[in-house]
Amino acid sequence: MADDLATSAIPGVSDQDGDPFRLFDLWFAEAQDSEPNDPNAMALATATPDGIPSVRMVLLKEHAPEEGFTFYTNAQSRKGTEIRANGHAALLFHWKSLRRQIRIEGPLQEVSAERADAYFHSRGRDSQIGSAASDQSRPLPTRATYLARIEELAARFPEGDVPRPDHWTGFTLRPDRMEFWLDRPNRLHDRRLFTRRPGETGWADTLLYP
Ligand SMILES: Cc1cc2nc3c(=O)[nH]c(=O)nc-3n(C[C@H](O)[C@H](O)[C@H](O)COP(=O)(O)O)c2cc1C
C-alpha cells in the first residue's frame, strides 16, 4: 500500500499510544527485534558550564515514565565531571535497521546508593572488577598497569561480589523534550516533538518540518 505522505505516521498525544513513553516503548521493542547489536545503546551529550559539548555512547539500563532514562558510569570520568558541573544532558537513539531516531533532553539526577549497588552487583564479577579498577577517562600509562590493578582487586576480593566504588553510579535523565523521527519516502521525513507541560502533568506535541 502506498505510504500516505500527507499524514503523520507518529501518533500524537490525542491518539491512542500517543504518550511519548508509550511510543518509546513501542519503538524500543521493535529495535530489540531488529537491531543486530545493543538496541539500548544511546549517545549521551553533556557540556561544560560554559557550553563546550562532548558526546559518547552509553547503555540504557532502566526506564520508567515517572522518572526517566537511567545509565551507569564512573562519576569521575569526563562525562561525570561535566554532569556534576552542568546537570543538563541529551540522549540520542538511532536505530539504523528501522531508520528511526529519538532525541531526549532534560535534567539529570544521580540514583540512590542502594540502586547503584543493586545494578553494580547484578553484573558479572569480572565486570565489577574491571570497572572498579578503571580510572575511566584518565590517562593510562600502559595496558599492563590496568591489568595489574585488576589482578590486585581479584586477589583482595577472591570470590563473590566486589564492593562498588562510591564514584561508580547511575544517572537518570528526566525528559522535558522527546522528539521522534521517522524515515519517509522522498526525504519527506516525519518528526513529532513532545514537550512536558510546565507545572502540569502531561505533554504537548507538535509536528516539525523535517
Ligand atoms: C555501545 C557502547 C556502549 C557503552 N556503554 C557505556 C556505559 O553504559 N557506561 C559507560 O560509562 N561507558 C560506556 N561506553 C563507553 C563510553 O562511550 C566512553 O568511552 C566512556 O564512558 C568514557 O566517556 P567519557 O570520557 O566521556 O566520560 C560505551 C561505549 C559503547 C561503544
The ligand as a Tripos MOL2 file, in Angstrom:
@<TRIPOS>MOLECULE
LIG
   31    33     1     0     0
SMALL
NO_CHARGES

@<TRIPOS>ATOM
      1 C1         27.8990    0.7010   22.5660 C.3       1 LIG1
      2 C2         28.6470    1.3390   23.7140 C.ar      1 LIG1
      3 C3         28.0940    1.3210   24.9780 C.ar      1 LIG1
      4 C4         28.7490    1.9030   26.0590 C.ar      1 LIG1
      5 N1         28.1420    1.9140   27.2810 N.ar      1 LIG1
      6 C5         28.7300    2.5770   28.3180 C.ar      1 LIG1
      7 C6         28.0560    2.6980   29.5700 C.ar      1 LIG1
      8 O1         26.9180    2.2440   29.7570 O.2       1 LIG1
      9 N2         28.6990    3.3680   30.5620 N.ar      1 LIG1
     10 C7         29.9380    3.9220   30.3980 C.ar      1 LIG1
     11 O2         30.4820    4.5020   31.3510 O.2       1 LIG1
     12 N3         30.5920    3.8380   29.2100 N.ar      1 LIG1
     13 C8         30.0170    3.1830   28.1720 C.ar      1 LIG1
     14 N4         30.6590    3.1120   26.9530 N.ar      1 LIG1
     15 C9         31.9690    3.7670   26.8060 C.3       1 LIG1
     16 C10        31.7480    5.2740   26.5640 C.3       1 LIG1
     17 O3         31.3210    5.5080   25.2340 O.3       1 LIG1
     18 C11        33.0070    6.1260   26.8620 C.3       1 LIG1
     19 O4         34.1140    5.6520   26.1330 O.3       1 LIG1
     20 C12        33.3560    6.1300   28.3470 C.3       1 LIG1
     21 O5         32.2150    6.1180   29.1770 O.3       1 LIG1
     22 C13        34.1900    7.3600   28.6810 C.3       1 LIG1
     23 O6         33.4790    8.5330   28.3140 O.3       1 LIG1
     24 P1         33.8670    9.9910   28.8940 P.3       1 LIG1
     25 O7         35.3680   10.1100   28.7770 O.co2     1 LIG1
     26 O8         33.1560   10.9570   28.0220 O.co2     1 LIG1
     27 O9         33.4010   10.0490   30.3180 O.co2     1 LIG1
     28 C14        30.0150    2.5090   25.8640 C.ar      1 LIG1
     29 C15        30.5870    2.5170   24.5750 C.ar      1 LIG1
     30 C16        29.9120    1.9370   23.5150 C.ar      1 LIG1
     31 C17        30.5320    1.9990   22.1430 C.3       1 LIG1
@<TRIPOS>BOND
     1     1     2 1
     2     2     3 ar
     3     2    30 ar
     4     3     4 ar
     5     4     5 ar
     6     4    28 ar
     7     5     6 ar
     8     6     7 ar
     9     6    13 1
    10     7     8 2
    11     7     9 ar
    12     9    10 ar
    13    10    11 2
    14    10    12 ar
    15    12    13 ar
    16    13    14 ar
    17    14    15 1
    18    14    28 ar
    19    15    16 1
    20    16    17 1
    21    16    18 1
    22    18    19 1
    23    18    20 1
    24    20    21 1
    25    20    22 1
    26    22    23 1
    27    23    24 1
    28    24    25 2
    29    24    26 1
    30    24    27 1
    31    28    29 ar
    32    29    30 ar
    33    30    31 1
@<TRIPOS>SUBSTRUCTURE
     1 LIG1         1 GROUP 0 **** ****
